[in-house]
């Protein structure tokens, strides 16, 4: 059996982009005002440092892997620090289905189910829901596997996976 990996970069929220450009603008304005006082130079430096961290040090990506009946989820920050988030055995998995599918709708609508989001937050990205029974009850993980990942899961455990139906290609008339 081989291990299958999927790396999904997480999109920054719009607020972070707005704040980054706001602090860049403030840094430039206060830098231009340094001829009046040294305090403006200090403020300019502080705003530039905040802009740097908002713009360049907020890169996050999720890693999904499947190996020998285990789903492993991890988060990587700035391509340097990796944190293991979850390891789920296939025995704990109840269902894997596209988000919004009838088979996982009861978990999505249940307020007692803990919902975890490991997606990129891009519009139109094909998301799947993994419902599993953990030590704290039912949980639902939303993630974005690719086709080779789903194929690897379906080799041995196809009964637990519902695949997204392919969209018909537009035929020229």
C-alpha positions as CSV (number, residue, x, y, z in Angstrom):
1,X,0.0,0.0,0.0
2,X,1.3,3.5,-0.8
3,X,0.7,6.8,0.9
4,X,-1.2,9.5,-0.8
5,X,-0.7,13.2,0.0
6,X,-2.7,16.3,-0.8
7,X,-1.4,19.8,0.0
8,X,-4.0,22.6,0.1
9,X,-2.9,26.2,0.6
10,X,-5.4,28.2,2.8
11,X,-6.6,31.5,1.4
12,X,-6.1,34.5,3.6
13,X,-9.3,36.2,4.7
14,X,-10.1,39.5,3.1
15,X,-9.6,41.3,6.4
16,X,-6.0,40.2,6.6
17,X,-5.4,41.6,3.1
18,X,-7.1,44.9,4.0
19,X,-5.1,45.3,7.2
20,X,-1.8,44.5,5.4
21,X,-2.4,47.3,2.9
22,X,-3.6,49.6,5.6
23,X,-0.4,49.2,7.6
24,X,1.7,49.5,4.4
25,X,0.0,52.8,3.7
26,X,0.4,54.0,7.3
27,X,4.1,53.0,7.2
28,X,4.6,55.0,4.0
29,X,2.8,58.1,5.3
30,X,4.7,58.1,8.6
31,X,8.0,57.5,6.8
32,X,7.3,60.6,4.6
33,X,6.6,62.6,7.8
34,X,10.0,61.7,9.4
35,X,11.4,65.1,8.6
36,X,9.2,66.5,11.3
37,X,10.0,64.2,14.2
38,X,11.9,61.0,15.1
39,X,8.7,59.6,16.6
40,X,7.2,59.3,13.1
41,X,10.2,57.1,12.0
42,X,9.6,54.8,14.9
43,X,5.9,54.5,14.1
44,X,6.8,53.9,10.4
45,X,9.1,51.1,11.4
46,X,6.4,49.5,13.6
47,X,3.8,49.7,10.9
48,X,6.2,48.2,8.3
49,X,6.9,45.3,10.6
50,X,3.2,44.6,11.1
51,X,2.7,44.8,7.4
52,X,5.5,42.3,6.8
53,X,4.0,39.8,9.2
54,X,0.5,40.2,7.8
55,X,1.7,39.9,4.2
56,X,4.5,37.4,4.2
57,X,4.3,35.3,7.4
58,X,0.7,34.2,7.3
59,X,1.1,31.3,4.7
60,X,-0.8,28.2,5.9
61,X,-1.5,25.0,4.1
62,X,-3.2,21.8,5.1
63,X,-1.8,18.3,4.3
64,X,-4.1,15.3,4.0
65,X,-2.5,11.9,3.8
66,X,-4.0,8.4,3.6
67,X,-1.9,5.4,4.5
68,X,-2.9,1.9,5.6
69,X,-6.4,2.7,6.7
70,X,-5.5,6.0,8.5
71,X,-6.5,9.5,7.6
72,X,-3.8,12.0,8.7
73,X,-4.4,15.7,8.8
74,X,-1.7,18.3,9.4
75,X,-1.2,22.0,9.2
76,X,2.0,23.7,7.9
77,X,2.7,27.3,8.7
78,X,5.1,29.3,6.5
79,X,6.4,26.1,5.0
80,X,8.5,25.5,8.1
81,X,6.4,24.4,11.1
82,X,4.2,21.4,10.8
83,X,1.6,20.5,13.3
84,X,-0.3,17.2,13.3
85,X,-4.0,17.9,13.8
86,X,-5.8,14.5,13.6
87,X,-5.2,10.9,12.9
88,X,-8.4,8.9,12.2
89,X,-8.6,5.2,11.7
90,X,-10.9,3.9,8.9
91,X,-12.8,2.0,11.6
92,X,-13.9,5.3,13.1
93,X,-15.1,6.7,9.8
94,X,-18.9,6.6,9.2
95,X,-19.1,8.2,5.8
96,X,-17.1,10.3,3.3
97,X,-19.2,12.2,0.9
98,X,-19.3,15.5,-1.0
99,X,-20.3,18.5,1.1
100,X,-24.1,18.9,1.0
101,X,-24.8,15.3,0.0
102,X,-27.8,13.6,1.6
103,X,-25.7,11.0,3.3
104,X,-23.8,13.6,5.5
105,X,-26.7,16.2,5.7
106,X,-27.8,14.8,9.1
107,X,-24.3,15.5,10.5
108,X,-24.1,19.0,8.9
109,X,-27.4,20.0,10.4
110,X,-26.9,18.5,13.9
111,X,-25.8,21.0,16.4
112,X,-24.2,18.4,18.7
113,X,-21.7,17.4,15.9
114,X,-18.3,19.1,16.1
115,X,-17.5,20.6,12.7
116,X,-13.8,21.1,11.7
117,X,-12.8,23.0,8.5
118,X,-9.5,22.0,6.8
119,X,-10.3,23.6,3.5
120,X,-8.7,26.3,1.5
121,X,-11.8,28.5,1.7
122,X,-11.8,29.1,-2.0
123,X,-15.2,29.4,-3.7
124,X,-16.0,26.5,-6.0
125,X,-13.4,24.1,-4.5
126,X,-14.7,20.5,-4.4
127,X,-15.1,19.8,-0.7
128,X,-15.8,16.5,1.0
129,X,-17.1,15.8,4.5
130,X,-15.7,13.0,6.6
131,X,-18.0,12.0,9.4
132,X,-16.4,9.9,12.2
133,X,-17.0,8.8,15.7
134,X,-14.4,10.1,18.0
135,X,-13.9,9.9,21.7
136,X,-16.0,13.0,22.2
137,X,-18.9,11.9,20.0
138,X,-19.6,12.6,16.4
139,X,-17.3,14.9,14.4
140,X,-17.4,16.2,10.9
141,X,-14.2,17.2,9.0
142,X,-14.5,19.3,5.8
143,X,-11.5,18.8,3.5
144,X,-10.5,19.0,-0.2
145,X,-9.2,15.6,-1.4
146,X,-8.2,15.1,-5.1
147,X,-9.1,12.2,-7.3
148,X,-6.0,10.0,-6.6
149,X,-6.6,10.4,-2.9
150,X,-10.2,9.3,-3.2
151,X,-9.1,6.4,-5.5
152,X,-6.6,5.2,-2.9
153,X,-9.4,5.2,-0.2
154,X,-11.8,3.5,-2.5
155,X,-9.4,0.6,-3.3
156,X,-10.1,-1.1,0.1
157,X,-12.9,1.0,1.6
158,X,-15.1,2.0,-1.2
159,X,-18.3,1.3,0.7
160,X,-17.6,4.3,3.0
161,X,-17.0,6.7,0.1
162,X,-19.6,8.5,-2.0
163,X,-18.0,10.2,-5.0
164,X,-19.0,13.4,-6.6
165,X,-20.9,12.8,-9.8
166,X,-19.0,14.0,-12.9
167,X,-20.6,16.9,-14.6
168,X,-21.6,16.3,-18.2
169,X,-19.3,18.0,-20.8
170,X,-20.9,20.6,-22.9
171,X,-21.4,19.1,-26.3
172,X,-21.2,21.3,-29.4
173,X,-24.4,21.3,-31.4
